[in-house]
Amino acid sequence: MERIKRSIFAVMLGAMLSPVVQPAVSTGLVPQGQTPSVDQIIDRYVEVLGGAAAIQKITSRISKGTVEIVGTGASGTIEFYEKAPNKQMHLLTVPDVFTSYGGFNGTIGWVFDQEKKKPTELKGKDLESLKVDSEFYKAIRIKVPTSKLTLKGEEKIQFRDGPRQTYVVEAKPETGNSRKMYFDTETGLLIRQDTQDSSSEGKTSVREFYLDYKNVDGVMVPFTIRHVEEGVTMILRFTEVKQNAAIEDQKFDPPGPKVKS
């Protein structure tokens, strides 16, 4: 459970930093029977997002909702705050199970120790992973020079409403976690992402599904995220998303005295 609590950073940022705009008309990448290049897949993704200029008009986001741990009967609440270029803070509470509270202020990554009632500053792999995941405009920075992208082929993914064919693109950045991104061949949308979560405890596989897209200020965001890790499934359901909301920078600083690990 401790690793899952820390991975809330990646869950939220992997999805909420990937706003999606449904295209008015679904357009193909290449003639039928041909396989698109990685560049064509990513360029189309940015296009269906609304384009880089539209995405960059969003500079902050506040998301609130509920969390359910499938099969346990446990549920709680989630609050998530993001601000460009790379600040974020989350508070997830599941009564009688756990509370996860932490953030990144652009320099310091931290988690709040509920027993000691003090924040612990992240170091090493934990901090490096958080730095990468805290990029606010990650959706339009997939093709950065330091990330190696490879088309791994096509794969069919089963959803409740039926199967979807996807293009699978693997990204291996210079630092941070590698990931596989699954883009719907029909819409161009990113509908699943697999990562290797690196921490001081080692690596674990994380799988996220992005569902229930809704329009917020002209940009679509997933209001439901299914997160699967180490046999545990969490479902995040957002009921409120505010973009370009005013957020003070102090919101992302560790509260009170710090305890370095």
N, C-alpha and C positions, 0 to 999 in steps of 0.2 A: 504493500500500500504506500510506503514512503516514496518509492520510485514513481508510482502513478501520481501522487500529489505533486511531485516536482515537474512531471511532464505536462501538467496543466498549462505551463507556459507555451509549450510546443503545440498543444491541442488548439488553444485559442488563436495563436498567431498563425499557425498553418492554415486556418480556415478564414478567420476574420480579416486577415490581410490579403485575401484573395477575392475581392468583390467581383461579382459576375453580372453582366448585363445580357439578357436574352436578346439575340439578334432578331430583328423584325422578320427576316427571311434567312433560313439556313442555307449557307452557301458552301459548296464543296471546295476541297483543297486542291485536288488534282483530278484529271480524268479518271473515270471509273476503271478499276483494275490496277491502278498505279498506287504506290505507297508514297506518301508525302515525306519530305525531309523534316528533321527536327526544327529547323528554322521556320518552315511553313506551319508546323503545328503550333509553335510558340507565338508566331506572328498572328495567327488566326485567334489564338486565345486572348492576346492583348486586344485584338479588334473587337471580339465579343464582350470583353470587359467594358468597352466603351471608348477605348483608345487611351494612350498614356496621358494626354492632356486632361481628359475628364477625370481619370483616376487621381491625378496630382492635385485636383481642386479640393479633394478631401484631405484635411490635415489633422483630424482627430476623430475619435469614435468612443462612445460609451455604450456598452452592451450589458443588459441585465436579463436574467431569466432563471431557469431551474435546472437542476442536475439530478439524474436518476442513475443508481447503480443497479443494473439489470439483474434480476433473480434474487435480490436481497431484501427488497421492500424498502431500502433506504433511499431517501431523497433529500434535496436541500436547495440552496440558492447559489447563484453565481453573479458576480459583478466584475466587469472587465473594462479597463481604461487604457486607451492608446493615444499617442501623440507623436507626430512626425518630428524628427526623422527616425527616432529609435527608442522611444520611451513607452513603458507599459507597466501596469499594475493589475493584479487580480485578487479577488477575495471569494473563495469557494467554501461554503459551510454545509456539511452534512451532519445534523445533530446526532450526538452519541456515536459518531463514527470518526470523523476527522474535520479539521479546518485547515485549508491551504491559503496562505496569505503571503504574497511576495511581489517583487517587481524589479525593474531595471530603469535607472535614471539617465542612461546614456553612458555611464561610467561604472557604476556599482550595481551588481546584481545581488539580490538578497531574498531570503525567506525568513518568515517570522517563526521562531521557536515557541510553540504554544506552552511547553512546560516551563521554560526559563522566562517566558514573557519578554523576550528580547529578539531582535533580528540577528541573523547570522549571514555574514557576507560570503558570497559564493566565490570559489577560486577554481583554477585549473579547467578541466573539461566542462564542468558545470557552467562556469562563466562563459567559456568560449561558445558553447551551444546556445546559451541565452542571448549573447551578443548577435549571433547570426539570426536567430528567430525573432529578435526585436526590431528588425528592419521593417518600417511601416509600409514601404512601397515594394515589398518583396515580389508582388505579382507582376510588376513590370521590370524586375531586375533578374529574371530567370537566366537570361543570356549574358550574365556578367563574364568578363574574360577569365576570372579565376574559377569558374565552374565548368567542368567537362560534362557535356550533354550527349547522351547516346540513345538512339531509338532501339528499343529492345523487341519491337514487334507489336502484335495486336493481342488483346485478351478480352474475353467476354466476362462481364461482371453481373451477377444476379442481384437484382433489387426486388423489393416487394411488388413493384408494378411491372416486373418483367426484366429480361436481360438487356444489357447495353454493351455494345462493342466499343472498345477503347484502344487508343494508341498509348503505348507504355514508354515513357521517357525517363531515363535514369539520369540524375544529376549528382555529380561528385564534386563538391566545392573544395577549395584549397584548405579551408578550415570549417569545422562544424559537421553536422550530420549529413550523410548521403541520403538520397530519397528517390523513390519511384513515383512518378506522377501519371495518373490515368486520365486521359482526355477523351471525352465522348466523341466518337467519330462523326456523329451527325450534327451536334450542336457546337463542338469545340470546347465545351466546358470542362473544367477540372472537377471530377466527381469522386476521386479517391486519391489518397496519398499514403505511401508506406515509408517509414523512416526507421533508421537505427538510432535509438536514443542513447547517446553517450553520456555517462556520468562518472563520478568517482567510484561507483560500484560496478562499472562495466557497461555492457551494451544490452539493450533489449529491443525487440521489434514492436513498433507501434503502427497501427492501421487506423486511418480516419476516413469517414464517408461524409460528404457534404450534401445536405438535403434541404428541401423546403425553402427555396430562394424567394425573397420578397424584395420589392423595390423600395429603397430608402433614399430620398433626394435624388432620384434618377440613376442610382447605382443599386444593383442587386447584391444582397448578401445572404449567405446560408443561415437560416434561423434554427436549423437542427443539425447537430454534429454528433455522429456516432463514433466513439473512440474505443478501440479494442487493444488491450495490452495485458500480457501475462495471464490470459484467461478471464480477465475482468472487462466487462463492457460498461461504459458510461455513456449516457445520452444527455447532451446539453441542448436545451430548448430555450431560445431567446424570445422574450415577450416585448422587449423594448430595445431599439437601436437608434442612437442619436449621433449624427455625423456633424463635423465642424462645431462641436460643442466646446465651450470654454473650459479648459482644465488647467489648473495651476501646476507649475512644474514641481512644486513641493509634494504633490500627490504621489510622485514616483520615488521619492526619497525613503530610505528605511526609517521607520519611526523610532524615536527614543535613542538610547545608547546602543551601539553596535557591539556584537560579540563576533570576533573573527574566528573562523574554523581553522 
